[in-house]
Amino acid sequence: MDETSAMLNDKSILITGGTGSFGHRFVEMALEHYRPRRLIIFSRDELKQYQMQQRFPEGRHRCMRYFIGDVRDRIRLSRAFDGVDYVIHAAALKQVPACEYNPIEAVRTNVMGAAHIIDAAIDKRVTKVIALSTDKAANPINLYGASKLCSDKLFAAGNRYVGAHPTRFSVVRYGNVMGSRGSVIPYFMQMRDQGEIPITDPRMTRFWITLTQGVRFVMDCLGRMAGGEIFVPKIPSMNVMDLAEAIAPGAPTRVVGIRPGEKLHEIMVPEDDAPHTLELDDYFVICPALASNDVTPFQSRLGGKVCPEGFSYASNKNSRWLSVAELRELIASGEATGGHLEPDRV
C-alpha cells in the first residue's frame, strides 16, 4: 500500500461511471488514505452526480470534480482526460437481460466506449488506464460477456499502438461484487421479507468479492501493471443455497430456473488461457497473447508460476469457499450490502 500511496498522492484520477458502487467506495477510500490532486467523477447521470456531491462536496473535498459525459462521446472524453494521470474505466451496460434486448446499445457503450477511452487516453498522454471487467467475459454466452471480452481485447491491444506515448492499459477481472447495485444479496433480503427465496438452480455457484476488496485490488494493480495484463484476484465461491441460508435461514425456496444468458458456474481463467497465465499467492495474471505465449517478461517482473496445461479457475472448482457464517458477518458489517448504497436493482 505504500507504493500505491506514492502513486495516488498528488495525481489526477478519473473514474468513468464514477457514480456507481465502485466509484463511491473508491472515492471514500482514496479520500481517507491518500492525497490525490484531483478525483474526477465522469458519468452521464446528473441526478446521481448531484447525489454524490452531497456525500463528497467539493467545498469539503477540494480535489473532487464532477464531469458530465458519456464514454460514447470521444470529444467529451478527450476534454475530460486533459491533465489526467490515471483513468479507471468502470462505466458499462451490465444488466444481462437489458443487453440482450438492446444489443447495439451494449456494443456502443461497452465496445465503442472502450475504443474511445483508448484513443483519448493516448492522445492526452494519460499514464495508466485500468478497465474493470467481469467473469462473464471468460467464455461468454451472453452479449454482456461478449462485449466485455471484446473490451478486454481492445485494452490489451491498445498497448501495441501507443507509439512514443507513455500510456499503458490493463484490465482487472473479478466476480460478483457484494453490495453493488443489482447484487443478489439485497434482492434476497427483500424477498426474505416476502417469505420466499427464488433460486435459479440449487447447484449454481458464483465468485464473490466485497466492494472494499475490489477497490483495493484495483489500487494494487495500478501499482503493479506494465500494460496488457488481465489481473484476476483469488476470491471465494459460494453456492446459491448457502447464500439463501445465510440471508434467510429456514425460509422456503422456489426453483425458478436459469435465465437466458446465465451460466450454472462462472469462470475467470479459461483453460485455453492457462499457458500464458501466471499464478501468484493472491491473484492470477493472464498475460497478453498478441504475438506469442511467452510470459517470461511478466514472470521476471511479477514472479509466480505458469499455470499447468488444462488448468481453469472456475467457481465450482475453487479451493476457497465462503461459509454461511462468514457471509452473515459481512452482512452485519455492511460490507455485503454496500453500507450507504440503497439495495436497488438498477
C-alpha positions as CSV (number, residue, x, y, z in Angstrom):
1,M,0.0,0.0,0.0
2,D,3.0,2.3,0.5
3,E,3.7,2.0,-3.3
4,T,0.1,2.7,-4.1
5,S,0.1,5.7,-1.7
6,A,3.0,7.2,-3.5
7,M,1.3,6.6,-6.8
8,L,-2.0,8.2,-5.9
9,N,-0.7,11.2,-3.9
10,D,-0.8,14.4,-5.9
11,K,-2.2,12.6,-9.0
12,S,-5.3,13.3,-11.1
13,I,-7.5,10.3,-11.2
14,L,-10.7,10.0,-13.4
15,I,-13.3,7.3,-12.9
16,T,-15.7,6.6,-15.7
17,G,-19.1,5.5,-14.4
18,G,-17.9,7.1,-11.2
19,T,-21.4,7.5,-9.6
20,G,-21.7,3.7,-9.4
21,S,-21.0,1.4,-6.4
22,F,-17.3,1.1,-7.3
23,G,-16.9,4.9,-7.7
24,H,-18.4,5.6,-4.3
25,R,-16.2,3.2,-2.5
26,F,-13.0,4.2,-4.5
27,V,-13.6,7.9,-3.6
28,E,-14.3,7.0,0.0
29,M,-11.0,5.0,0.4
30,A,-8.9,7.5,-1.7
31,L,-10.0,10.5,0.4
32,E,-9.4,8.5,3.6
33,H,-5.9,7.2,2.8
34,Y,-4.4,9.3,0.1
35,R,-4.0,12.9,-1.1
36,P,-4.9,13.0,-4.8
37,R,-4.7,16.3,-6.6
38,R,-8.0,15.7,-8.4
39,L,-10.6,13.0,-8.2
40,I,-12.8,13.3,-11.3
41,I,-16.2,11.6,-11.5
42,F,-17.2,11.1,-15.1
43,S,-20.7,9.9,-15.8
44,R,-23.8,10.7,-17.7
45,D,-26.5,10.9,-15.0
46,E,-26.8,14.3,-13.5
47,L,-29.1,13.2,-10.7
48,K,-26.6,10.6,-9.4
49,Q,-23.8,13.2,-9.7
50,Y,-25.9,15.6,-7.6
51,Q,-26.5,12.9,-5.0
52,M,-22.8,12.0,-4.9
53,Q,-21.9,15.7,-4.5
54,Q,-24.0,15.7,-1.3
55,R,-21.8,12.9,0.1
56,F,-18.5,14.3,-1.3
57,P,-19.0,18.0,-1.7
58,E,-16.3,20.0,-3.5
59,G,-16.3,22.5,-0.7
60,R,-15.1,20.0,1.8
61,H,-13.0,17.9,-0.5
62,R,-11.2,20.3,-2.8
63,C,-9.9,17.5,-5.1
64,M,-13.3,16.5,-6.2
65,R,-14.6,17.2,-9.7
66,Y,-17.8,16.2,-11.3
67,F,-17.8,15.9,-15.1
68,I,-21.0,15.0,-17.0
69,G,-20.3,13.0,-20.1
70,D,-20.7,9.7,-21.9
71,V,-18.0,7.2,-23.0
72,R,-19.7,7.1,-26.3
73,D,-18.6,10.7,-26.9
74,R,-14.9,10.7,-27.8
75,I,-14.7,14.5,-27.9
76,R,-16.1,14.8,-24.4
77,L,-13.7,12.1,-23.2
78,S,-10.7,14.0,-24.7
79,R,-11.7,17.1,-22.8
80,A,-12.2,15.2,-19.6
81,F,-8.8,13.4,-19.9
82,D,-6.8,16.7,-20.1
83,G,-4.2,16.6,-17.4
84,V,-5.3,13.2,-16.0
85,D,-2.7,10.8,-14.8
86,Y,-4.8,7.6,-14.2
87,V,-8.1,6.5,-15.6
88,I,-10.2,3.8,-14.1
89,H,-12.9,2.6,-16.5
90,A,-15.9,1.4,-14.6
91,A,-18.7,2.6,-17.0
92,A,-20.7,-0.2,-18.7
93,L,-24.1,-1.5,-19.5
94,K,-24.0,-4.7,-17.4
95,Q,-27.6,-6.0,-16.9
96,V,-27.7,-9.2,-18.9
97,P,-31.4,-9.1,-20.0
98,A,-31.1,-5.4,-21.0
99,C,-28.0,-6.1,-23.1
100,E,-29.8,-9.0,-24.8
101,Y,-32.8,-6.9,-25.6
102,N,-30.8,-3.8,-26.6
103,P,-27.7,-5.3,-28.2
104,I,-26.5,-2.3,-30.2
105,E,-26.6,-0.1,-27.1
106,A,-24.4,-2.6,-25.3
107,V,-21.9,-2.5,-28.2
108,R,-21.9,1.3,-28.3
109,T,-21.1,1.6,-24.6
110,N,-19.0,-1.4,-23.8
111,V,-17.1,-1.8,-27.0
112,M,-17.0,1.6,-28.8
113,G,-16.8,3.3,-25.4
114,A,-13.6,1.3,-24.7
115,A,-12.2,2.3,-28.1
116,H,-12.9,5.9,-27.4
117,I,-11.2,5.7,-24.0
118,I,-8.1,4.2,-25.5
119,D,-7.8,6.8,-28.2
120,A,-8.5,9.7,-25.8
121,A,-6.0,8.4,-23.3
122,I,-3.2,8.1,-25.8
123,D,-3.9,11.5,-27.3
124,K,-3.9,13.1,-23.8
125,R,-0.9,11.1,-22.6
126,V,-2.6,9.5,-19.7
127,T,-0.1,7.4,-17.9
128,K,-2.2,4.4,-16.9
129,V,-5.7,3.1,-17.7
130,I,-7.2,0.2,-15.9
131,A,-10.5,-1.2,-17.0
132,L,-12.9,-3.2,-14.9
133,S,-14.1,-6.5,-16.5
134,T,-16.2,-9.4,-15.3
135,D,-16.1,-13.2,-15.0
136,K,-18.8,-13.2,-17.7
137,A,-16.1,-12.1,-20.2
138,A,-14.4,-15.5,-19.9
139,N,-16.0,-18.0,-22.4
140,P,-19.0,-15.7,-22.7
141,I,-22.5,-17.0,-23.5
142,N,-24.4,-13.6,-23.4
143,L,-23.9,-10.3,-25.1
144,Y,-22.8,-8.5,-22.0
145,G,-19.9,-11.0,-21.5
146,A,-19.0,-10.9,-25.2
147,S,-18.9,-7.1,-25.3
148,K,-16.7,-7.1,-22.2
149,L,-14.4,-9.7,-23.7
150,C,-14.1,-7.5,-26.8
151,S,-13.4,-4.6,-24.5
152,D,-10.6,-6.6,-22.7
153,K,-9.0,-7.4,-26.1
154,L,-9.2,-3.8,-27.1
155,F,-7.4,-2.6,-23.9
156,A,-4.7,-5.3,-24.3
157,A,-4.1,-4.3,-27.9
158,G,-4.0,-0.6,-27.1
159,N,-0.5,-1.2,-25.7
160,R,0.6,-2.1,-29.2
161,Y,-0.2,1.3,-30.9
162,V,0.7,3.8,-28.2
163,G,3.9,4.7,-30.1
164,A,6.1,7.1,-28.1
165,H,3.2,7.9,-25.8
166,P,3.5,6.8,-22.1
167,T,0.0,5.4,-21.9
168,R,-0.4,1.8,-20.7
169,F,-3.6,-0.3,-20.5
170,S,-4.5,-3.2,-18.3
171,V,-7.7,-5.0,-17.1
172,V,-9.0,-6.2,-13.7
173,R,-11.5,-9.1,-13.9
174,Y,-13.4,-10.3,-10.9
175,G,-16.7,-11.9,-9.9
176,N,-19.9,-10.8,-8.3
177,V,-19.5,-7.7,-6.0
178,M,-21.3,-7.8,-2.7
179,G,-23.3,-4.7,-2.1
180,S,-23.1,-3.4,-5.6
181,R,-26.2,-2.1,-7.3
182,G,-28.0,-5.1,-8.7
183,S,-26.4,-7.6,-6.3
184,V,-28.5,-10.6,-5.5
185,I,-27.8,-10.2,-1.8
186,P,-30.0,-7.1,-1.2
187,Y,-32.5,-8.8,-3.6
188,F,-32.6,-11.9,-1.4
189,M,-33.0,-9.7,1.7
190,Q,-36.0,-8.0,0.0
191,M,-37.5,-11.4,-0.9
192,R,-36.9,-12.7,2.6
193,D,-39.4,-10.2,3.9
194,Q,-41.9,-11.6,1.4
195,G,-41.4,-15.1,2.8
196,E,-39.9,-17.0,-0.1
197,I,-36.5,-17.0,-1.9
198,P,-36.4,-17.6,-5.7
199,I,-33.5,-19.9,-6.6
200,T,-32.3,-20.3,-10.2
201,D,-30.7,-23.7,-9.7
202,P,-29.6,-25.3,-6.4
203,R,-26.2,-26.3,-8.0
204,M,-25.3,-22.7,-9.0
205,T,-22.1,-21.2,-7.7
206,R,-20.6,-17.8,-8.0
207,F,-17.3,-15.9,-7.2
208,W,-17.8,-13.2,-4.5
209,I,-15.8,-10.1,-3.6
210,T,-16.6,-7.1,-1.4
211,L,-16.6,-3.6,-2.7
212,T,-13.6,-2.7,-0.5
213,Q,-11.6,-5.8,-1.7
214,G,-12.4,-4.9,-5.3
215,V,-11.3,-1.3,-4.9
216,R,-8.1,-2.3,-3.0
217,F,-7.3,-4.8,-5.7
218,V,-7.7,-2.2,-8.4
219,M,-5.4,0.2,-6.5
220,D,-2.8,-2.5,-6.1
221,C,-3.0,-3.4,-9.8
222,L,-2.4,0.3,-10.7
223,G,0.9,-0.1,-9.0
224,R,1.9,-3.4,-10.5
225,M,0.7,-3.1,-14.1
226,A,3.0,-2.7,-17.0
227,G,0.5,-3.0,-19.8
228,G,-1.6,-5.8,-21.3
229,E,-2.3,-7.9,-18.2
230,I,-5.6,-9.1,-17.1
231,F,-5.5,-9.3,-13.3
232,V,-7.7,-11.9,-11.5
233,P,-8.0,-12.0,-7.7
234,K,-8.3,-15.2,-5.8
235,I,-11.6,-14.9,-4.2
236,P,-14.1,-17.3,-2.6
237,S,-17.0,-19.1,-4.2
238,M,-20.4,-19.7,-2.7
239,N,-23.3,-22.0,-3.6
240,V,-26.6,-20.2,-4.1
241,M,-28.3,-22.4,-1.5
242,D,-25.8,-21.4,1.2
243,L,-26.3,-17.8,0.1
244,A,-30.0,-18.2,0.7
245,E,-29.5,-19.9,4.1
246,A,-27.1,-17.1,5.2
247,I,-29.7,-14.4,4.4
248,A,-33.0,-16.1,5.2
249,P,-32.3,-19.2,7.4
250,G,-35.1,-21.7,7.2
251,A,-37.1,-19.7,4.6
252,P,-38.8,-21.7,1.8
253,T,-37.2,-21.6,-1.6
254,R,-38.7,-21.9,-5.1
255,V,-36.6,-23.0,-8.1
256,V,-37.3,-20.7,-11.0
257,G,-34.7,-21.9,-13.5
258,I,-31.7,-20.4,-15.0
259,R,-32.4,-17.2,-17.0
260,P,-31.3,-16.9,-20.7
261,G,-27.7,-15.9,-20.8
262,E,-26.9,-17.3,-17.4
263,K,-24.3,-19.9,-16.5
264,L,-24.5,-22.6,-13.9
265,H,-20.9,-21.8,-12.8
266,E,-18.7,-18.8,-13.7
267,I,-15.1,-18.9,-14.8
268,M,-12.4,-16.3,-14.6
269,V,-9.3,-18.1,-16.2
270,P,-10.4,-20.3,-19.0
271,E,-8.5,-23.5,-19.8
272,D,-7.3,-22.0,-23.1
273,D,-5.6,-19.1,-21.3
274,A,-3.7,-21.3,-18.9
275,P,-0.5,-21.5,-21.0
276,H,0.0,-17.7,-20.6
277,T,-1.4,-17.3,-17.1
278,L,0.8,-16.8,-14.0
279,E,-0.4,-17.8,-10.6
280,L,0.8,-15.8,-7.6
281,D,-0.2,-16.1,-3.9
282,D,-3.4,-14.0,-4.1
283,Y,-4.1,-13.4,-7.8
284,F,-3.6,-14.7,-11.3
285,V,-2.2,-12.7,-14.3
286,I,-3.4,-13.5,-17.8
287,C,-0.6,-12.2,-19.9
288,P,-1.3,-10.8,-23.4
289,A,-1.0,-13.4,-26.1
290,L,-0.8,-11.0,-29.0
291,A,2.3,-12.4,-30.7
292,S,3.2,-15.4,-28.6
293,N,2.5,-17.1,-25.3
294,D,5.9,-16.1,-23.8
295,V,5.2,-15.0,-20.2
296,T,8.9,-14.5,-19.3
297,P,8.9,-10.7,-19.2
298,F,5.9,-10.7,-16.9
299,Q,7.2,-13.5,-14.8
300,S,10.6,-11.8,-14.2
301,R,8.8,-8.7,-13.0
302,L,5.9,-10.2,-11.0
303,G,7.1,-13.7,-10.1
304,G,4.7,-16.6,-9.8
305,K,4.5,-19.8,-11.8
306,V,2.9,-20.7,-15.1
307,C,-0.4,-22.5,-14.7
308,P,-0.4,-26.1,-15.8
309,E,-2.0,-27.3,-19.0
310,G,-5.7,-27.9,-18.6
311,F,-6.0,-25.5,-15.6
312,S,-9.0,-23.3,-15.3
313,Y,-10.2,-21.1,-12.4
314,A,-13.9,-21.7,-12.1
315,S,-16.4,-21.0,-9.3
316,N,-17.3,-24.7,-8.8
317,K,-13.6,-25.9,-8.7
318,N,-12.4,-23.2,-6.3
319,S,-10.2,-24.0,-3.3
320,R,-11.7,-21.1,-1.3
321,W,-15.4,-21.2,-0.2
322,L,-17.4,-18.6,1.7
323,S,-19.2,-20.1,4.6
324,V,-22.7,-19.2,5.8
325,A,-21.2,-17.7,9.0
326,E,-18.7,-15.6,7.1
327,L,-21.4,-14.1,4.8
328,R,-23.5,-13.3,7.8
329,E,-20.6,-11.4,9.4
330,L,-20.1,-9.5,6.1
331,I,-23.8,-8.6,6.1
332,A,-23.7,-7.5,9.7
333,S,-20.7,-5.3,9.0
334,G,-22.4,-3.7,5.9
335,E,-19.7,-5.0,3.5
336,A,-22.1,-7.4,1.8
337,T,-24.9,-4.8,1.4
338,G,-22.9,-1.8,0.3
339,G,-23.3,0.2,3.5
340,H,-24.7,3.5,2.3
341,L,-25.9,2.2,-1.0
342,E,-29.6,1.6,-1.4
343,P,-30.5,-2.0,-2.3
344,D,-31.8,-1.2,-5.8
345,R,-31.6,-3.5,-8.8
346,V,-30.5,-0.9,-11.4
